[in-house]
């Protein structure tokens, strides 16, 4: 009796869980720590078939008993809150297997510390990226990048900016073409201002007055003093025409004359004016698309496209996605006066792998949503998943990645299988017959897997 008590005291002295089964797979020993981890009392488990207590596919101790072999599993998720390292050994006497024992070492605190270190590293990355850009050349301070592609683009801009050649910036919607126009203007050293005009936002009937300005009495309702146009305001500076592909066709002829002769008349004006400005244009259309269009003059395109600055989309420069993510996270946390939250590796992986059709404009909106709706110290991955479903892109993100910790192949395959079955069932509105047909299995087999994976 004393020996038994001493053994139990020794077992419970360490913060390890121990479970023993006999050759009939019945539980004959259940340590105090096992009771704490699984919230099951001794009287609830002793004498029972272990398969009645736990799902068979989760029991390493059974494999050890049946195969007479030792098994180990690292960082097994025993409960939603507890991770353990498992070791199972058969119990043999004179070559006969009489049972098996499994020990479980709680490694939750170790994993928690690693995650805290990961969170700290994430915050250091955010701060270092922001310090880098705060110390960056003032002309490019608002252009956040890490990739060599963007570094080469910056060098190209610096060369082009010191000339008076017309520049056409091309790139998809949301890549930040206006930021690059600002960088070109600042780098050029021109003493005039940068004057922007979005050609797609001005009604055709007002376009001429916006661009050229008008004299007093030019039309009914006109300002009595007349009005300066964008060309006049851009004197000795930069005229930035965004969405130039949307410029009305009749205006293209007039604007081409200005570029050729540097002279124009205001609307309703009789005095010919001279002008001196640097032209930077932008479009989200491809140059080949403009050349083949009946709504854009090729001679104007040749005139404005002396130098082409093409900004690649985010999907072609994944190194910049994380830098931009951290930058926006820092800025928006400050805007909403919230603590800087941690992005785990799975969220960062999915953000890097998403194609971002809306580019930086889309990314900043997603980060803003994450900051507003996440709670605690960690950004909520489900918020990003919900966004992907809203835009119909959830199927474009690989659902699986190599686990951070050690994990047996069987457990990883089970995870993949469970996730795929869940996805198929959801895609078929929980219709078991349809889901089974898609999976190529029978309905009873699908029901069995639903029970096995607790779907």
MOSULZI-V968378 format. One record per residue. N is the residue number from 1. OMEGA is omega in degrees with one decimal (* if undefined). Layout:
n=(N:N)
omega=(OMEGA:OMEGA)
This chain:
n=(1:2:3:4:5:6:7:8:9:10:11:12:13:14:15:16:17:18:19:20:21:22:23:24:25:26:27:28:29:30:31:32:33:34:35:36:37:38:39:40:41:42:43:44:45:46:47:48:49:50:51:52:53:54:55:56:57:58:59:60:61:62:63:64:65:66:67:68:69:70:71:72:73:74:75:76:77:78:79:80:81:82:83:84:85:86:87:88:89:90:91:92:93:94:95:96:97:98:99:100:101:102:103:104:105:106:107:108:109:110:111:112:113:114:115:116:117:118:119:120:121:122:123:124:125:126:127:128:129:130:131:132:133:134:135:136:137:138:139:140:141:142:143:144:145:146:147:148:149:150:151:152:153:154:155:156:157:158:159:160:161:162:163:164:165:166:167:168:169:170:171:172:173:174:175:176:177:178:179:180:181:182:183:184:185:186:187:188:189:190:191:192:193:194:195:196:197:198:199:200:201:202:203:204:205:206:207:208:209:210:211:212:213:214:215:216:217:218:219:220:221:222:223:224:225:226:227:228:229:230:231:232:233:234:235:236:237:238:239:240:241:242:243:244:245:246:247:248:249:250:251:252:253:254:255:256:257:258:259:260:261:262:263:264:265:266:267:268:269:270:271:272:273:274:275:276:277:278:279:280:281:282:283:284:285:286:287:288:289:290:291:292:293:294:295:296:297:298:299:300:301:302:303:304:305:306:307:308:309:310:311:312:313:314:315:316:317:318:319:320:321:322:323:324:325:326:327:328:329:330:331:332:333:334:335:336:337:338:339:340:341:342:343:344:345:346:347:348:349:350:351:352:353:354:355:356:357:358:359:360:361:362:363:364:365:366:367:368:369:370:371:372:373:374:375:376:377:378:379:380:381:382:383:384:385:386:387:388:389:390:391:392:393:394:395:396:397:398:399:400:401:402:403:404:405:406:407:408:409:410:411:412:413:414:415:416:417:418:419:420:421:422:423:424:425:426:427:428:429:430:431:432:433:434:435:436:437:438:439:440:441:442:443:444:445:446:447:448:449:450:451:452:453:454:455)
omega=(179.7:179.6:-180.0:179.5:179.1:179.7:179.0:179.2:179.5:179.0:-176.4:178.0:178.1:-177.3:-178.2:174.1:176.0:177.0:179.1:173.3:177.1:-175.6:176.5:176.4:176.7:-178.8:178.9:174.7:-176.2:-173.3:179.4:-178.7:175.6:177.5:-179.0:-176.7:-172.3:178.5:178.5:-179.3:-179.5:-175.7:179.4:-173.6:-175.0:179.2:-179.7:169.7:-174.2:179.0:175.5:-176.5:-177.9:176.1:-173.3:-175.9:179.5:-168.9:176.8:-177.9:178.5:177.3:-179.9:179.7:-173.0:-176.0:-179.3:-178.8:175.2:178.2:175.6:175.9:-177.1:171.9:176.5:179.2:-175.8:176.6:178.8:-175.4:-171.9:175.1:-178.4:166.9:-173.7:170.6:-179.7:-178.7:173.1:175.0:-176.6:173.5:-178.6:175.9:180.0:179.1:-177.5:-178.7:178.3:178.9:176.0:174.8:179.6:-179.9:-178.4:178.7:-177.3:-177.8:177.9:179.1:178.9:178.8:179.0:178.8:177.2:177.0:177.9:178.5:178.9:178.2:178.6:-179.8:177.1:178.1:179.4:-176.9:-178.2:177.8:-178.9:176.6:178.9:-176.4:174.3:179.4:-177.3:173.0:-175.8:-177.1:-177.0:-174.7:-176.5:178.8:-174.0:-178.6:174.2:-172.2:176.3:177.6:-177.7:175.8:176.8:178.9:177.4:178.6:178.3:179.4:-178.8:177.7:-176.5:-174.1:-176.6:172.7:175.4:-178.8:175.4:-176.4:173.6:177.5:177.8:179.9:-178.0:175.4:174.8:-179.2:177.3:-176.7:179.8:176.5:178.7:175.8:177.8:179.1:177.3:-178.6:-178.4:-179.3:-176.1:-179.3:178.5:-175.7:177.6:-176.6:169.2:-177.9:-178.4:173.1:177.4:-174.4:180.0:-175.8:-177.1:176.2:-176.4:-175.3:179.5:-171.6:-176.1:-179.2:177.9:-175.0:-175.2:-172.5:179.5:175.8:178.9:178.5:-176.5:178.9:-179.4:179.9:-179.4:175.4:-176.6:-178.5:-174.4:-177.2:176.8:175.4:-177.7:-179.7:-179.9:179.7:-178.2:-179.5:-178.3:178.4:-176.6:171.3:-178.9:179.4:178.6:-177.8:-175.9:176.8:179.6:179.1:179.3:-174.4:-179.5:178.9:-179.2:178.8:-178.7:-178.6:177.3:177.9:178.7:-179.9:-178.2:-171.6:-177.5:178.2:179.6:173.5:170.3:176.9:-177.8:-177.4:179.6:-177.8:178.2:-177.3:174.4:-176.9:177.7:178.5:175.8:-177.7:169.6:179.6:178.3:176.2:174.3:177.8:175.9:-179.7:177.8:178.5:178.0:-179.2:-178.4:-177.0:175.5:-176.6:177.6:-176.0:-179.9:180.0:175.3:179.7:179.3:-177.7:-175.4:-174.7:175.4:175.1:178.1:173.9:-179.1:179.3:-178.1:178.4:-177.6:-177.3:179.3:177.7:-175.9:178.6:-178.1:-175.3:-177.5:178.1:177.9:179.3:180.0:-179.3:179.7:178.6:178.8:-177.8:-176.0:174.0:177.1:-179.4:-176.6:175.6:177.9:175.6:178.3:-176.7:-175.3:174.2:-178.3:-173.7:180.0:177.8:179.1:178.6:-177.6:177.2:178.2:-173.9:175.6:-171.7:176.9:178.7:177.1:176.0:-172.7:179.4:178.1:-178.6:-178.2:177.8:179.0:178.8:178.6:178.5:179.5:-179.0:-176.4:-169.3:178.0:178.2:178.0:-174.7:-174.8:174.3:-174.2:-179.5:-177.4:179.0:177.3:177.8:178.9:178.3:-179.9:177.6:179.8:-176.5:176.4:-175.7:-175.2:-179.4:-177.5:-180.0:175.9:-173.1:-170.4:175.5:178.5:-177.8:-178.4:-178.5:176.6:-179.2:179.7:-178.4:-177.2:-179.5:-179.5:178.1:177.3:178.4:179.8:-179.1:-179.2:-179.3:-179.3:178.5:178.9:-179.1:180.0:179.4:179.3:-179.8:-179.9:176.1:176.0:174.1:-173.6:-178.0:178.6:-178.5:179.0:179.0:178.8:-177.8:180.0:178.8:179.3:178.2:177.3:178.3:178.8:177.4:179.6:-179.6:176.1:178.3:-178.7:-176.3:178.3:-177.8:*)
